[in-house]
């Protein structure tokens, strides 16, 4: 029990110090994305690439469900619409929303 108490006390002390440093601005969080994430984000900005990815996803869903369950396809459609909406919102509303 003593080891657990010491560990918890140490973790609490470190957590308080990190929180104080973050609040004071002396500690910065590294939020750089991985190369793979940046490449995927760039590819999804291109219409033909995005269409091909979602066409492949739809094909896999239809193959796995034998076309009997419409819910997974609706989830894919909602994800597409959500992605387009967030893209418009983060661009400041300068882009138009195209469902084609």
N, C-alpha and C positions, 0 to 999 in steps of 0.2 A: 504494500500500500504506500510505503514511503516513496518508492520510485515513481509511482503513478502521480502522487501529489507533487513531487518535484517537477515532473514532466509537465503537468498541467500548469503549475506556477510559471515555469519557463515559457511555455507557449502563450500564456496570457500576457506575460511581460513583453514578449516579442510582438504580439498582436497590437498591444497598446502603443508600443514604440513606432511600429509601421503606420498605424492609423494617425498618430501625431505627426509623423514626417510627411505623410500624404496631405494632411490638412495644412501643414505649414508650407508646403510646396518644395521642401528639400528633397523629396523622393519623387521621381517621375516614373510612370508606368510605361513600359515598352509595349506599344500596341501595333507593331509592324506585323503585317500578315505574311504568311508563308508564300513562297513563290507559286505553289500550286493554287492557293486561294486567289492570288492576284491574277493568275493566268485564267482561271475559271471565270472570274468576274469580267475580265476583258473579253473572253469568248462569248459570254452570255449577252454582252452588249451588241454583238453582231447578230442580226436577224436570222440569217440562214443557219448559223451554228445553233442558236437557241431553238429554232424550229426542229432541227435534226435531233437534238437532245430530247425534246419533249415527244417527238414522233417515236423515238426509240423507247422512251419510258412507257408510252401508251401501248406500243407493241408488246412489251414485256408484261404489262398488266393484263392485257387481253389474253396472252399466252398462259399466264399463271392462273387466271380466274376462268378461263374458257369462255370469256364474255358474259358470264352469269352474274357478276357482281358489279353494279355501276358505281358504287361508292368510291373505290380506288381511283377511277377516272375523274370523279368529281373532286377528289382531293388534289389530283394533278392540276385540274383546271383552276381550282382556288389558289394553289401555289403560284401558278402562272400569273393570275390576275393580281395577287398580292405583290409579287415581284415587280410587275409593271407599275402598280400604284405607288410602291415605295420609291421606285426609280423616278417617277414624276415628282413626288413630294420632296425628295432629296435634291432634285435639280432646281428647286425653287418654283416649280410649276411652269417652267419655260418649255417643256416638252409636251406634245400632245399624246393622248392615250389612244393607241391603235390596237384593236383586237384582232387584226388580220395578221 
